[in-house]
């Protein structure tokens, strides 16, 4: 980790020295723990989004850029972010208020919204996504901030993922999607179907346009590799060529593949245009290409940071003399690039520094960055409470991995502290509420209603996904009112065994990052006391760890009433 920070600093210095002069904009008040990619001097440092925005896709409409990403089982889903300079992003809404099946009324870890694509066609914004259990869906909107239409089932070819639409010069719409084994049994395939005139139904015969099993090995900076798990395809057209951008090789050990053909149905030539090279940026995986009005080309993609999620990077994109794209900075003597850690910003009008909001005073509900773990029930949140976030003590299994009512948000950076104030009003024995750093292994600190009164506890569950036991530590303090809660978070690098298949192996796969969480409490908001041992929090299923707030009653407790079950009020959520 230290070596990578040193390399990053060195590359940043080079980028600053060579950057074009640009106006320096004052940074607005932001929480000090929030990662800011804009360096304020005409350069940016990756990632441009430090939160877990997996499988990003991007579209330009006029001078505005919009990005969406996978949301899996978190609700609301399909985040929509806006930028005018490709570096500073704000969350403007979600395209999906709830997942369209009752199946998602309880947590379905790893299910839900996979790898969406966003486009603008026929005067409408359109987002397509695949749910491997239910099919390919789309929603539309005149305004990217919403309202969005109800989901429409486009097609259900069985286990298809990563759909993306494309409209050709003659107006014909097409849908490209992948098979990557999930629910289908098929893998390493990219398929194509026509869209009807409405752009909401796939019609006609499915055509396989790329079969990775038939391709020759590809050269990478880690030696020859076999094309495996080709997925996340996006179709574009330029200079009479159809271009299919589709990563291969897996999330951490893969590369960005590009395929081109003169006819949309193929045959397609293949090339590796971006891989890890000698950088610490693994993958680099799945994203989208955009061209600015000034004629610059840029590519957004994610890199997997384990407990910190799949974070979004921005790469410059140029064109080789032979007409193929090169993404990132050139690897000497090759036709491929490697990721930049820092670079001159796009030649676009300056924009004030911004990042998705993290802090929340809860003075007017809760901000757009909060999500539930499943479709929410009406009795999870009391919107009538003013000035606080009032969570009702929802009934669920004690293991939060099974609880849809955890209200969470993405991690804002690698090292930070998050604090909040909890005022607990339980009724039933066993009610509990608190602040959690949540994943497949998690910890939380908060209050629990026991037979002898309200206790301050710190709970750790090291194998939540496997239904492992929890351990609890109780503070020797009396609770007579609100308590202040804090979690300090920092990355921990751990060694992991690389995959046995050498075609899917990359040196960066030998390590992973856990989020080390140390929990604290304060009775006066000034003097803090650590409670419990540090917890190594793991990512969830396809998602990073999350900061969460919850109020819970034991499974089987009757639904909320004023006399049977209580609630928890949270106030002043802050990151530093």
C-alpha positions as CSV (number, residue, x, y, z in Angstrom):
1,X,0.0,0.0,0.0
2,X,2.8,2.5,0.9
3,X,4.7,1.7,-2.3
4,X,1.5,2.3,-4.4
5,X,0.9,5.7,-2.6
6,X,4.5,6.7,-3.4
7,X,4.0,5.7,-7.1
8,X,0.8,7.6,-7.2
9,X,2.4,10.8,-5.7
10,X,5.2,10.5,-8.3
11,X,2.8,10.2,-11.2
12,X,0.7,13.0,-9.9
13,X,3.7,15.3,-9.8
14,X,4.5,14.5,-13.4
15,X,0.9,15.1,-14.4
16,X,0.8,18.5,-12.6
17,X,4.1,19.5,-14.2
18,X,2.7,18.8,-17.7
19,X,-0.9,19.9,-17.2
20,X,-2.5,22.6,-19.2
21,X,-3.2,25.8,-17.3
22,X,-6.8,25.9,-16.1
23,X,-8.8,28.1,-13.7
24,X,-8.5,27.0,-10.1
25,X,-11.9,26.8,-8.5
26,X,-12.4,27.2,-4.8
27,X,-13.5,23.9,-3.1
28,X,-16.9,24.1,-1.5
29,X,-17.3,22.9,2.0
30,X,-16.9,19.2,2.0
31,X,-16.4,16.6,4.7
32,X,-12.6,16.2,5.1
33,X,-12.9,12.4,4.8
34,X,-14.4,12.5,1.4
35,X,-12.1,11.7,-1.5
36,X,-11.9,14.6,-4.0
37,X,-10.5,13.7,-7.5
38,X,-10.1,17.3,-8.7
39,X,-6.7,18.6,-7.5
40,X,-7.7,22.2,-8.1
41,X,-4.8,22.9,-10.5
42,X,-6.0,21.5,-13.8
43,X,-5.3,17.9,-13.0
44,X,-7.3,15.0,-11.5
45,X,-6.3,11.9,-9.5
46,X,-8.1,8.6,-9.9
47,X,-10.5,7.3,-8.8
48,X,-13.0,10.0,-10.0
49,X,-15.6,8.2,-7.8
50,X,-14.2,6.7,-4.6
51,X,-17.6,5.0,-3.8
52,X,-18.7,1.6,-5.0
53,X,-20.1,2.5,-8.5
54,X,-19.7,-0.9,-10.2
55,X,-19.9,-1.4,-13.9
56,X,-20.2,2.3,-14.8
57,X,-21.6,3.5,-18.1
58,X,-21.7,7.0,-19.5
59,X,-23.5,9.2,-22.0
60,X,-23.0,12.8,-23.2
61,X,-26.1,14.9,-24.0
62,X,-25.0,18.3,-25.2
63,X,-22.4,19.6,-22.7
64,X,-23.7,17.3,-19.9
65,X,-22.4,13.9,-18.9
66,X,-24.5,11.3,-17.1
67,X,-23.3,8.1,-15.5
68,X,-25.1,5.1,-14.1
69,X,-23.8,1.9,-12.3
70,X,-24.9,-1.4,-10.9
71,X,-26.9,-1.3,-7.7
72,X,-27.6,-5.1,-7.3
73,X,-30.0,-5.6,-4.4
74,X,-29.7,-2.0,-3.0
75,X,-32.8,0.2,-3.3
76,X,-33.4,2.7,-4.7
77,X,-31.4,1.4,-7.6
78,X,-29.7,2.6,-10.8
79,X,-28.0,5.7,-9.5
80,X,-27.8,8.6,-11.9
81,X,-24.8,11.0,-11.6
82,X,-24.1,14.2,-13.5
83,X,-21.0,16.1,-14.4
84,X,-19.9,18.8,-16.9
85,X,-16.1,18.0,-16.7
86,X,-16.0,14.2,-16.3
87,X,-14.1,14.6,-13.0
88,X,-16.6,16.2,-10.5
89,X,-19.8,14.2,-10.1
90,X,-23.0,14.7,-8.2
91,X,-25.7,12.2,-7.5
92,X,-29.0,13.6,-9.0
93,X,-31.3,10.6,-8.5
94,X,-32.1,7.0,-9.0
95,X,-33.9,5.5,-12.0
96,X,-35.5,2.7,-10.0
97,X,-37.5,3.3,-6.9
98,X,-37.8,-0.4,-6.1
99,X,-36.9,-3.7,-7.8
100,X,-39.9,-4.9,-9.9
101,X,-40.4,-8.3,-8.3
102,X,-41.6,-9.2,-4.8
103,X,-38.7,-11.7,-4.8
104,X,-36.6,-8.6,-3.8
105,X,-38.7,-7.7,-0.8
106,X,-36.1,-9.6,1.2
107,X,-32.3,-9.3,0.7
108,X,-31.1,-11.2,-2.4
109,X,-27.4,-10.7,-2.1
110,X,-25.8,-10.5,-5.5
111,X,-29.1,-10.3,-7.3
112,X,-31.0,-7.4,-8.8
113,X,-29.5,-4.8,-11.1
114,X,-26.4,-5.9,-13.0
115,X,-24.3,-3.7,-15.3
116,X,-26.6,-1.1,-16.8
117,X,-26.1,1.0,-19.9
118,X,-27.4,4.6,-20.3
119,X,-28.2,6.2,-23.6
120,X,-30.2,9.1,-25.0
121,X,-32.4,8.4,-28.0
122,X,-35.6,9.7,-29.4
123,X,-35.7,12.6,-26.8
124,X,-35.5,10.2,-23.9
125,X,-32.9,9.0,-21.5
126,X,-32.9,5.2,-21.5
127,X,-31.3,2.8,-19.1
128,X,-31.1,-1.0,-19.8
129,X,-30.0,-3.5,-17.2
130,X,-30.0,-7.3,-16.7
131,X,-31.3,-9.2,-13.8
132,X,-30.0,-12.7,-14.3
133,X,-32.9,-14.2,-12.5
134,X,-35.7,-12.3,-14.4
135,X,-34.4,-10.9,-17.7
136,X,-33.4,-7.6,-19.3
137,X,-35.3,-4.5,-18.4
138,X,-35.4,-0.8,-19.4
139,X,-36.7,2.5,-18.0
140,X,-37.0,5.9,-19.7
141,X,-37.2,9.5,-18.6
142,X,-37.2,13.0,-20.2
143,X,-35.2,14.3,-17.3
144,X,-32.3,12.2,-15.9
145,X,-33.2,13.3,-12.4
146,X,-36.6,11.7,-12.9
147,X,-39.3,10.7,-12.8
148,X,-38.5,7.5,-14.6
149,X,-41.0,5.1,-16.2
150,X,-41.9,1.8,-14.6
151,X,-39.6,-1.0,-15.7
152,X,-40.4,-2.7,-19.0
153,X,-39.2,-6.3,-19.7
154,X,-37.2,-6.1,-22.9
155,X,-36.3,-9.8,-23.2
156,X,-35.6,-12.9,-21.1
157,X,-33.1,-15.1,-22.9
158,X,-32.3,-16.9,-19.7
159,X,-29.3,-15.7,-17.6
160,X,-28.3,-12.9,-20.0
161,X,-26.4,-10.0,-18.4
162,X,-24.9,-6.6,-19.2
163,X,-27.3,-5.4,-21.9
164,X,-26.5,-2.2,-23.9
165,X,-28.6,-0.6,-26.7
166,X,-27.2,0.8,-30.0
167,X,-29.0,2.7,-32.7
168,X,-27.4,2.6,-36.1
169,X,-27.3,5.3,-38.7
170,X,-30.4,4.0,-40.4
171,X,-32.3,4.2,-37.1
172,X,-32.4,0.5,-36.4
173,X,-32.0,-0.3,-32.8
174,X,-29.9,-3.2,-31.5
175,X,-29.3,-4.8,-28.1
176,X,-26.0,-6.4,-27.2
177,X,-25.6,-8.6,-24.1
178,X,-23.4,-11.3,-22.6
179,X,-23.5,-14.7,-21.2
180,X,-21.1,-15.2,-18.3
181,X,-22.4,-18.5,-16.8
182,X,-24.6,-16.9,-14.2
183,X,-27.9,-18.9,-14.3
184,X,-27.4,-19.7,-18.0
185,X,-24.6,-22.3,-18.1
186,X,-23.2,-20.4,-21.1
187,X,-20.1,-18.3,-20.9
188,X,-17.7,-16.2,-22.9
189,X,-20.3,-15.2,-25.4
190,X,-21.6,-11.8,-26.7
191,X,-25.0,-11.8,-28.3
192,X,-27.0,-9.4,-30.5
193,X,-30.7,-8.9,-31.1
194,X,-32.8,-6.3,-32.9
195,X,-34.9,-3.8,-31.0
196,X,-38.4,-2.9,-32.1
197,X,-39.3,0.7,-33.1
198,X,-40.1,1.6,-29.5
199,X,-36.7,0.6,-28.3
200,X,-38.2,-1.4,-25.5
201,X,-38.5,-4.9,-27.0
202,X,-35.9,-7.3,-28.3
203,X,-37.2,-9.1,-31.4
204,X,-35.9,-11.6,-33.9
205,X,-33.2,-14.1,-33.8
206,X,-30.3,-14.0,-31.3
207,X,-26.9,-13.9,-33.0
208,X,-23.6,-14.7,-31.2
209,X,-21.2,-12.1,-32.5
210,X,-18.2,-12.9,-30.3
211,X,-17.3,-16.4,-29.0
212,X,-14.3,-16.1,-26.8
213,X,-13.5,-19.8,-27.0
214,X,-12.7,-19.4,-30.7
215,X,-10.3,-16.5,-30.3
216,X,-6.5,-16.8,-30.3
217,X,-4.6,-15.9,-27.2
218,X,-4.2,-12.2,-26.5
219,X,-0.9,-10.4,-25.4
220,X,-1.0,-8.7,-22.1
221,X,1.6,-7.1,-19.9
222,X,1.5,-10.3,-17.8
223,X,2.1,-12.5,-20.9
224,X,-0.3,-14.4,-23.2
225,X,-3.8,-14.9,-21.9
226,X,-6.9,-16.8,-23.1
227,X,-10.0,-14.8,-23.7
228,X,-12.3,-15.8,-20.8
229,X,-15.5,-14.3,-19.3
230,X,-16.0,-11.7,-22.1
231,X,-18.8,-9.5,-20.7
232,X,-20.1,-5.9,-20.3
233,X,-20.2,-5.2,-24.1
234,X,-21.0,-1.7,-25.4
235,X,-21.5,-1.0,-29.1
236,X,-20.3,2.2,-30.9
237,X,-19.7,3.3,-34.5
238,X,-16.8,5.4,-35.8
239,X,-15.3,5.7,-39.3
240,X,-17.4,3.0,-40.7
241,X,-16.4,0.5,-38.1
242,X,-18.6,-1.1,-35.4
243,X,-16.7,-1.1,-32.1
244,X,-17.5,-3.5,-29.3
245,X,-15.9,-2.6,-26.0
246,X,-16.0,-5.7,-23.7
247,X,-13.6,-6.6,-20.9
248,X,-12.2,-10.1,-20.5
249,X,-10.2,-12.1,-18.0
250,X,-12.2,-11.5,-14.9
251,X,-12.7,-8.5,-12.6
252,X,-9.3,-8.3,-11.0
253,X,-7.1,-10.2,-13.5
254,X,-8.5,-9.0,-16.7
255,X,-8.1,-6.4,-19.4
256,X,-10.2,-4.2,-21.6
257,X,-10.9,-5.9,-24.9
258,X,-12.1,-4.0,-28.0
259,X,-13.5,-5.8,-31.1
260,X,-14.2,-4.2,-34.5
261,X,-16.1,-5.2,-37.6
262,X,-17.4,-3.6,-40.8
263,X,-20.8,-5.3,-40.3
264,X,-22.6,-5.2,-37.0
265,X,-23.0,-9.0,-37.0
266,X,-19.3,-9.6,-37.6
267,X,-16.8,-11.1,-38.1
268,X,-15.0,-9.1,-35.3
269,X,-11.3,-8.6,-34.9
270,X,-10.0,-8.5,-31.2
271,X,-7.4,-6.5,-29.4
272,X,-6.4,-5.7,-25.8
273,X,-6.3,-1.9,-25.5
274,X,-5.8,-1.5,-21.7
275,X,-4.5,-3.6,-18.9
276,X,-2.9,-3.1,-15.5
277,X,0.7,-2.8,-16.8
278,X,3.0,-1.9,-14.0
279,X,0.4,0.1,-12.1
280,X,-1.5,-0.9,-8.9
281,X,-4.9,-0.5,-10.8
282,X,-6.2,-4.1,-11.2
283,X,-8.7,-5.1,-13.9
284,X,-9.1,-2.5,-15.4
285,X,-12.7,-3.5,-15.9
286,X,-15.9,-2.7,-17.7
287,X,-16.9,0.8,-18.6
288,X,-17.9,3.2,-21.3
289,X,-16.4,5.5,-24.0
290,X,-17.5,9.1,-24.5
291,X,-16.4,11.9,-26.9
292,X,-16.4,15.5,-25.8
293,X,-17.5,18.4,-28.0
294,X,-13.8,19.4,-28.2
295,X,-13.0,16.1,-29.9
296,X,-11.3,14.4,-26.9
297,X,-12.0,10.8,-26.2
298,X,-12.3,9.4,-22.6
299,X,-13.1,6.0,-21.1
300,X,-14.5,5.3,-17.6
301,X,-14.1,1.9,-16.0
302,X,-13.9,0.4,-12.5
303,X,-11.2,-1.1,-10.5
304,X,-12.0,-3.6,-7.7
305,X,-10.9,-2.4,-4.2
306,X,-12.5,-5.4,-2.3
307,X,-14.1,-4.0,0.8
308,X,-14.0,-0.5,-0.7
309,X,-16.0,-1.6,-3.7
310,X,-15.6,-1.1,-7.4
311,X,-14.3,2.5,-7.8
312,X,-14.6,4.5,-11.0
313,X,-11.5,5.7,-12.9
314,X,-11.2,8.0,-15.9
315,X,-8.7,7.3,-18.7
316,X,-7.7,9.4,-21.7
317,X,-8.3,7.5,-25.0
318,X,-6.3,8.1,-28.2
319,X,-6.1,6.3,-31.6
320,X,-3.2,4.4,-32.9
321,X,-2.0,4.9,-36.5
322,X,-3.6,1.6,-37.4
323,X,-7.0,2.9,-36.4
324,X,-7.4,1.1,-33.1
325,X,-8.0,2.9,-29.8
326,X,-5.5,3.0,-27.0
327,X,-6.8,3.6,-23.5
328,X,-4.7,5.2,-20.7
329,X,-1.0,6.0,-21.2
330,X,0.9,3.9,-23.8
331,X,2.9,0.9,-22.7
332,X,6.2,1.3,-24.6
333,X,6.6,-0.9,-27.6
334,X,2.9,-2.1,-27.5
335,X,-0.4,-1.0,-28.9
336,X,-2.1,-1.0,-25.5
337,X,-2.3,1.3,-22.6
338,X,-2.2,1.2,-18.8
339,X,-4.2,3.2,-16.3
340,X,-3.2,6.7,-15.4
341,X,-3.2,7.5,-11.7
342,X,-3.2,11.3,-12.4
343,X,-3.7,13.3,-15.5
344,X,-4.6,16.7,-17.0
345,X,-8.4,17.2,-16.8
346,X,-10.5,17.1,-19.9
347,X,-10.5,20.3,-21.9
348,X,-13.9,21.2,-20.7
349,X,-15.4,24.3,-19.0
350,X,-14.3,24.5,-15.4
351,X,-16.7,23.1,-12.8
352,X,-16.8,23.6,-9.0
353,X,-15.3,20.7,-7.1
354,X,-17.9,18.2,-6.1
355,X,-18.5,14.6,-5.0
356,X,-21.5,12.6,-4.0
357,X,-22.9,13.9,-0.6
358,X,-22.0,11.8,2.5
359,X,-22.9,13.9,5.5
360,X,-26.5,14.2,6.6
361,X,-28.3,16.4,9.2
362,X,-31.6,14.6,8.5
363,X,-33.3,17.9,8.6
364,X,-35.4,17.1,5.5
365,X,-35.5,13.3,5.2
366,X,-32.3,11.6,4.2
367,X,-30.1,12.4,1.2
368,X,-30.0,10.5,-2.1
369,X,-26.9,8.5,-1.2
370,X,-28.8,6.2,1.3
371,X,-30.1,2.9,0.1
372,X,-31.9,-0.1,1.7
373,X,-30.8,-3.7,1.4
374,X,-34.0,-4.8,-0.4
375,X,-37.3,-3.3,-1.4
376,X,-38.4,-1.3,1.6
377,X,-41.5,-1.9,3.7
378,X,-43.6,1.1,4.8
379,X,-42.9,0.6,8.5
380,X,-39.1,0.9,8.3
381,X,-38.9,4.6,8.3
382,X,-41.1,7.2,10.0
383,X,-41.0,10.2,7.7
384,X,-43.2,12.3,10.0
385,X,-40.3,12.7,12.5
386,X,-38.6,16.1,11.9
387,X,-34.9,16.9,12.3
388,X,-33.9,13.3,12.8
389,X,-33.8,10.0,10.9
390,X,-36.4,7.9,12.7
391,X,-36.0,4.2,12.0
392,X,-38.7,1.9,13.4
393,X,-37.5,-1.4,15.0
394,X,-38.2,-3.7,12.1
395,X,-38.5,-7.4,12.7
396,X,-35.8,-9.5,11.2
397,X,-33.3,-12.3,12.0
398,X,-30.6,-11.0,14.3
399,X,-28.0,-11.5,11.6
400,X,-28.0,-8.2,9.7
401,X,-27.0,-10.1,6.5
402,X,-30.7,-11.2,6.4
403,X,-32.1,-7.7,7.2
404,X,-33.4,-5.5,4.3
405,X,-34.0,-2.6,6.7
406,X,-30.3,-1.6,7.1
407,X,-30.1,1.9,5.6
408,X,-26.6,2.3,4.1
409,X,-24.4,4.3,1.9
410,X,-21.1,3.7,0.0
411,X,-17.8,4.3,1.6
412,X,-16.5,7.8,0.9
413,X,-12.8,7.1,0.8
414,X,-10.2,4.7,2.2
415,X,-9.4,6.2,5.6
416,X,-12.1,8.1,7.5
417,X,-14.2,8.4,10.7
418,X,-18.0,8.4,10.7
419,X,-20.1,9.6,13.6
420,X,-23.7,9.9,14.5
421,X,-25.9,10.4,17.5
422,X,-28.5,7.8,18.6
423,X,-31.5,8.4,20.8
424,X,-33.2,5.0,21.4
425,X,-36.8,4.5,22.4
426,X,-37.3,0.7,22.6
427,X,-40.4,-1.1,23.8
428,X,-39.9,-4.8,23.2
429,X,-37.0,-6.8,24.7
430,X,-34.3,-7.6,22.2
431,X,-34.7,-4.3,20.3
432,X,-31.3,-2.9,19.1
433,X,-30.1,0.0,17.0
434,X,-26.8,1.3,15.9
435,X,-24.1,2.3,13.5
436,X,-22.5,-0.5,11.4
437,X,-19.8,-1.0,8.9
438,X,-21.5,-3.7,7.0
439,X,-20.6,-6.6,4.6
440,X,-20.2,-10.4,4.6
441,X,-18.3,-9.8,7.8
442,X,-19.4,-6.8,9.8
443,X,-19.4,-5.0,13.1
444,X,-21.7,-2.5,14.8
445,X,-22.0,-0.3,17.9
446,X,-25.2,0.8,19.5
447,X,-27.8,0.1,22.1
448,X,-29.7,-3.0,23.0
449,X,-32.9,-3.4,25.2
450,X,-32.2,-6.2,27.6
451,X,-34.1,-7.4,30.7
452,X,-31.9,-5.2,32.9
453,X,-32.3,-2.1,30.8
454,X,-30.6,-0.5,27.8
455,X,-27.0,-1.5,27.3
456,X,-24.3,-0.1,25.1
457,X,-22.8,-2.9,23.0
458,X,-20.4,-3.6,20.2
459,X,-21.2,-6.7,18.1
460,X,-18.9,-8.5,15.6
461,X,-20.1,-11.2,13.1
462,X,-17.0,-12.5,11.2
463,X,-18.9,-14.8,8.9
464,X,-22.3,-13.2,8.4
465,X,-22.8,-14.6,4.9
466,X,-22.2,-18.1,6.3
467,X,-24.5,-17.6,9.3
468,X,-21.5,-17.6,11.7
469,X,-22.0,-16.7,15.4
470,X,-21.6,-13.2,16.7
471,X,-19.7,-12.0,19.7
472,X,-20.7,-9.0,21.8
473,X,-18.9,-6.6,24.2
474,X,-20.9,-4.5,26.7
475,X,-19.7,-1.2,28.0
476,X,-19.8,-0.7,31.7
477,X,-21.8,2.6,31.5
478,X,-25.3,3.6,32.3
479,X,-27.4,4.9,29.4
480,X,-29.9,7.6,30.3
481,X,-30.2,9.5,27.0
482,X,-28.6,9.9,23.6
483,X,-25.2,8.3,22.9
484,X,-22.7,9.4,20.3
485,X,-21.3,6.6,18.1
486,X,-18.2,6.5,15.9
487,X,-16.4,4.1,13.6
488,X,-12.8,4.7,12.4
489,X,-12.1,3.0,9.1
490,X,-8.7,2.2,7.4
491,X,-7.6,-0.3,4.8
492,X,-5.8,-3.5,5.7
493,X,-3.9,-5.4,3.0
494,X,-4.1,-9.2,3.3
495,X,-2.6,-12.0,1.2
496,X,-4.9,-14.3,-0.7
497,X,-4.3,-17.4,-2.8
498,X,-4.3,-16.6,-6.6
499,X,-6.6,-18.6,-8.8
500,X,-5.3,-22.0,-10.1
501,X,-6.0,-21.1,-13.7
502,X,-3.0,-19.2,-15.0
503,X,-5.0,-17.7,-17.8
504,X,-7.0,-15.8,-15.2
505,X,-4.1,-14.9,-12.9
506,X,-2.6,-11.5,-12.4
507,X,0.0,-10.5,-9.7
508,X,-2.4,-8.0,-8.2
509,X,-4.8,-10.8,-7.3
510,X,-2.4,-11.9,-4.6
511,X,-3.7,-9.2,-2.2
512,X,-7.0,-7.9,-1.1
513,X,-8.2,-5.0,1.0
514,X,-10.3,-5.4,4.1
515,X,-11.8,-2.4,5.9
516,X,-10.5,-2.3,9.5
517,X,-13.2,-0.8,11.7
518,X,-12.7,0.3,15.3
519,X,-15.9,1.4,17.1
520,X,-16.1,4.1,19.8
521,X,-18.7,5.8,21.9
522,X,-19.1,9.0,23.8
523,X,-21.7,10.1,26.4
524,X,-21.0,13.8,26.0
525,X,-19.8,14.1,22.4
526,X,-16.2,15.1,23.4
527,X,-14.5,12.2,25.2
528,X,-14.4,9.0,23.1
529,X,-13.9,5.4,24.3
530,X,-13.1,2.5,22.1
531,X,-15.3,-0.6,22.5
532,X,-14.4,-4.0,21.3
533,X,-11.5,-5.1,19.1
534,X,-11.0,-3.9,15.6
535,X,-13.2,-5.7,13.0
536,X,-12.0,-6.7,9.5
537,X,-15.1,-6.0,7.4
538,X,-15.4,-7.8,4.1
539,X,-17.3,-6.8,1.0
540,X,-20.8,-8.1,0.3
541,X,-21.9,-10.0,-2.7
542,X,-20.6,-8.0,-5.7
543,X,-20.6,-4.8,-3.6
544,X,-18.2,-3.2,-1.2
545,X,-18.7,-2.7,2.5
546,X,-21.2,0.0,3.5
547,X,-21.8,2.4,6.3
548,X,-25.2,1.7,7.8
549,X,-27.8,2.6,10.4
550,X,-30.5,0.3,11.6
551,X,-33.2,-0.3,14.2
552,X,-34.2,-3.9,14.8
553,X,-36.6,-6.1,16.8
554,X,-36.3,-9.8,17.1
555,X,-37.7,-11.9,14.2
556,X,-41.4,-12.6,14.7
557,X,-42.1,-9.4,16.7
558,X,-45.4,-7.9,15.6
559,X,-45.4,-5.1,13.1
560,X,-44.7,-1.6,14.5
561,X,-47.3,0.0,16.8
562,X,-46.9,2.7,19.4
563,X,-47.2,0.1,22.2
564,X,-45.4,-3.0,20.9
565,X,-42.2,-1.9,19.2
566,X,-40.0,1.2,19.5
567,X,-37.8,3.2,17.3
568,X,-34.4,4.9,17.0
569,X,-33.6,8.5,16.2
570,X,-30.3,9.2,14.4
571,X,-28.9,12.7,14.0
572,X,-25.9,14.5,12.5
573,X,-24.2,11.8,10.4
574,X,-20.7,13.1,9.7
575,X,-17.6,11.8,8.0
576,X,-14.1,13.1,8.8
